[in-house]
């Protein structure tokens, strides 16, 4: 079996990516994964298989670990390495390879997004089932948090890391900014690359994201276990939101804390909220009304469609929308 074919099998590379392999991995990366042959390997074992010194094997493994070509774990007192997979490698490449979009082009990018979302959906299946059954899970689901609460949350953390949004990098369904995901404190690992931020810089990122119409998702246990991350999300690209819409898991994944409330007496039916809302809670109805001598289509509001993200509030010049806590 040729090197590329064997690597593709071991690394879980989809068939349509094989002709574009050089855009994602090097020959040395492939040599290493094929040499590991699906096994857990120590540095000394890799040195033998790759016919190099232990120092060279260590450097190779650490470089490939940082690039998400291999993963590692402790076995007794020794670190052992094993191959990652293309799904994990793609996540790294789309976020940190500055030439990613130029390399893949629009057709390949669309195919990668479709494939990646399918893999994500499959892997999330057991997790969603456990959540819906009320079973214990190893990671709490996300929840939307209001912009006015985020400054206090950001003041509570110590370390902040900014990383690109992999969902928008992959999907590219909108022109909203991608430098918007924030990781904090215990969620930051030796593989959380990106830019370190001050609290003030992080607050500006969140404010910018809010102005652009992005919703703010956080770990739903932040009150008890601290803030782990803030993802500033759209509904067209965000994998968790797309999955929740598709599977109808609102309330469980994500957890819902708030619901919009409209004061119809204040509403001028300008329609601004209908453009901002990601979930069609606000929509233009068929009936008309006259406001200040102008005929406008009435804005309909269905609170059952609201997910509680709160990005509609600031867009209402009439101050007709407020958020109220549920439950």
VEXMI-375307 format. One record per residue (C-alpha): x, y, z; residue in three letters. Coordinates in steps of 0.05 Angstrom, whole numbers, plus 32768, in hexadecimal, padded with zeros to 4 digits. Layout:
XYZALA...
END
This chain:
800080008000UNK801C80447FEDUNK803080738025UNK7FF780A48018UNK7FC3806D8015UNK7FDB804C8055UNK7FDF80908078UNK7F9880A28061UNK7F7E8061807FUNK7FA3806880C1UNK7F9280B280C8UNK7F4980AF80B3UNK7F5280DC8077UNK7F1380E1804CUNK7F1D80CB8004UNK7F0F810F7FE5UNK7F49812D800EUNK7F7E80FB7FF6UNK7F9081237FB6UNK7F9B81607FE3UNK7FC3813E8019UNK7FFF816C8013UNK7FD381A6802AUNK7FC98185806EUNK8006815A807FUNK804F8152806BUNK807281138053UNK8094810F8097UNK8051811280BAUNK803880D8808FUNK807880B0809BUNK806F80B780E6UNK802580A280E7UNK8033806780B8UNK806F805380E3UNK804480538121UNK8012802680FDUNK7FD88033812CUNK80008022816BUNK8014804681ABUNK805F805681A5UNK8094807181D4UNK80CA80A081BDUNK80FC806881BBUNK80CE803D8191UNK80C480768160UNK810F8080815CUNK811680388145UNK80DC803A8114UNK80F2807D80F6UNK813C806B80F7UNK815180A9811DUNK816D80BC8160UNK814280C2819EUNK814C810D819DUNK813581118155UNK80F980E48165UNK80E6811081A0UNK80EA814F8176UNK80C0812F813FUNK808B8116816FUNK808581588194UNK807F817E8152UNK804A814F813AUNK80278151817DUNK8022819D8178UNK800681978131UNK7FD281638146UNK7FF2812C811CUNK7FFC8101815AUNK7FDF810081A1UNK800180E881E0UNK7FF080CB8224UNK801580B28261UNK802280688268UNK8040805E82ACUNK8079809082B0UNK808280938265UNK806080BD822FUNK8046809581F4UNK802E80B181B2UNK7FF8809B8182UNK7FDC80B78141UNK7FA580EB8143UNK7F7580EE8108UNK7F63811B80CEUNK7F27813880F2UNK7F548152812AUNK7F8A816880FAUNK7F58818E80CFUNK7F4081B4810DUNK7F8881CB8119UNK7F9781DC80D1UNK7F58820580C5UNK7F66822F8102UNK7FB1823980FFUNK7FC8823280B7UNK7FC48278809CUNK7FC2825E8055UNK7F89822C8062UNK7F53824F8039UNK7F83825A7FFEUNK7F9A82118001UNK7F5681F08001UNK7F2B821D7FD4UNK7EDF82247FD9UNK7ECB81DF7FBFUNK7EFA81B77FEBUNK7EE981E48026UNK7E9F81D5801DUNK7EAE818A8019UNK7ED9818E8058UNK7EA381B2807FUNK7E6F817F806AUNK7E9C8145807DUNK7EB3816480BEUNK7E6C817480D3UNK7E57812D80C5UNK7E90811280F1UNK7E7F81458127UNK7E3681308126UNK7E4880E6812BUNK7E7880F18164UNK7E47811D818AUNK7E0F80EA8184UNK7E1D80C381C5UNK7E29810481EBUNK7DE7812281D5UNK7DC380E181E6UNK7DE180E2822CUNK7DCC812A8236UNK7D85811D821FUNK7D8180E0824EUNK7D9A81098289UNK7DD980E08290UNK7E1D80F882A9UNK7E4981148272UNK7E9381268272UNK7E88816D8257UNK7E4F819B8268UNK7E2781B8822EUNK7E2D82008219UNK7DFD8238822AUNK7DF2827E820EUNK7E0782B7823BUNK7DF283008235UNK7E2583348221UNK7E1A835C8261UNK7E318321828BUNK7E7183128266UNK7E9B834B8281UNK7E93833082C8UNK7EA382E982AFUNK7EE28301828CUNK7EF8832482CCUNK7EF582E182F0UNK7F2982BD82C5UNK7F7582BF82C8UNK7F8F82A78284UNK7F6D82B58241UNK7F7D829881FDUNK7F5E82AE81BBUNK7F5882798184UNK7F35827B8140UNK7EEF825F8139UNK7EF7821C8117UNK7EAE821A8104UNK7EB0825A80DBUNK7EF4824880C0UNK7ED8820780A6UNK7E91821A8092UNK7E9C82618079UNK7E51826D8072UNK7E5682B6808AUNK7E8782EF808CUNK7E8782F680D7UNK7ECD82F980F8UNK7EF182B8810AUNK7F2082D18140UNK7EEC82CB8177UNK7EF4828C81A2UNK7F10829481E8UNK7F2C825F8216UNK7F3A82698260UNK7F63824E829AUNK7F59820382A2UNK7F4181F9825BUNK7F848212823FUNK7FB481D98232UNK7FF881D38212UNK7FD481CD81CFUNK7FA8820A81D7UNK7FCC823581A5UNK7FB7827B8192UNK7FC182C081B0UNK7FC582D181FAUNK7F97830A820CUNK7F8E833A8245UNK7F49833F8264UNK7F3D83828243UNK7F51836681FFUNK7F21832B820AUNK7EE9835A821BUNK7EF4838081DAUNK7EF2833F81B3UNK7EAF832D81D2UNK7E93837381C5UNK7EAA8370817DUNK7E8B832B8174UNK7E4983448192UNK7E47837F8162UNK7E50834E8129UNK7E148326813FUNK7E3882EB815FUNK7E1982C6819AUNK7E4082B781D9UNK7E44826F81EFUNK7E66825A8230UNK7E6C821A8258UNK7E2B8213827FUNK7E4F820182C0UNK7E77824282C3UNK7E5682578304UNK7E71821A8329UNK7EAF82078302UNK7EC6824982E4UNK7EC58263829DUNK7EE78233826DUNK7ED88253822AUNK7EAE82858204UNK7E9C827481BCUNK7E7F82AF8195UNK7E51828A8165UNK7E2682928128UNK7DEF82618117UNK7E04825580CFUNK7E4B823A80DEUNK7E4C82268127UNK7E4D81DA812BUNK7E2C81D58170UNK7DF48205815CUNK7DEA81E38119UNK7DE681A0813CUNK7DB681B98171UNK7D8881D6813CUNK7D8B81958114UNK7D7F8167814FUNK7D4F81938175UNK7D78819281B5UNK7D6B81DA81CBUNK7D6681DD8217UNK7D9481A18220UNK7DCA81B381EEUNK7DD081ED81F5UNK7DB481FC823AUNK7D8382378236UNK7D88826D826DUNK7D6082A7824FUNK7D2782B78221UNK7D1882F881FDUNK7CDC83208211UNK7CBD835581E4UNK7C94839281F9UNK7C64839881BFUNK7C5083DE81D3UNK7C9883F681C8UNK7CA583CE8188UNK7CA783F98149UNK7CAB83BB811CUNK7CEB83D480FCUNK7D01838C80EFUNK7D4983948108UNK7D41835A8138UNK7D2B832B8100UNK7D6F833580DEUNK7D96832A811EUNK7D7282ED813AUNK7D9182A98127UNK7D548280813AUNK7D1982A4811AUNK7CFB82B7815DUNK7CEF82FB813CUNK7CD382FA80F6UNK7CAD832780C6UNK7C64831480C5UNK7C30831A808EUNK7C06835180AFUNK7C17839A80AAUNK7C1683D480DBUNK7C1F841F80D5UNK7C58843E80FEUNK7C64848980F9UNK7C3D848B80B8UNK7C6584528099UNK7C49840E8087UNK7C7383D680A4UNK7C6B838B80A8UNK7C60837780F0UNK7C9883548114UNK7C8083128132UNK7CA282F78170UNK7CA082AD8184UNK7CC382A381C8UNK7CC3825881BDUNK7CF682638185UNK7D24828D81B2UNK7D66826D81C9UNK7D7782A581F9UNK7DB682BF81D8UNK7DA2830781E3UNK7DC1832581A5UNK7D7E83438191UNK7D7B837381CCUNK7DAC83A881B4UNK7D9183A9816DUNK7D4D83C18186UNK7D4E840D8185UNK7D0A840E81A7UNK7D2483E881E4UNK7CE983B881DBUNK7D12837981E7UNK7D2C8360822AUNK7D48831E8241UNK7D2A82F8827BUNK7D4682BB829EUNK7D2182798296UNK7D1B824082C7UNK
END
